[in-house]
Amino acid sequence: MSKRLVKIPLNDLPAHANELIGKTVNVVLKSNQTFYGQCERIENTCFVLRDFRKHAHQLAFTQIESVIYDKSATF
């Protein structure tokens, strides 16, 4: 099964919020730091991510560059 990466820039994040909940994502910050984990929720000004050590990270929208996740290809 092939996959493709989907990159969502910060400006499009509110429109894609519902489809990201529960997905495993990479959050790339403007500082080039990357967080990897499962999206728990997206609030008004905050992205909440739980890494696989069960630590929650609250990332402000002002810090985020983009969100990247894997999507199964249809072919």
Secondary structure by P-SEA (a helix, b strand, c coil): cbbbbbbbcccccccccccccccbbbbbcccccccccccccccccbbbbbccccbbbbbccccccbbbbbbbbcc
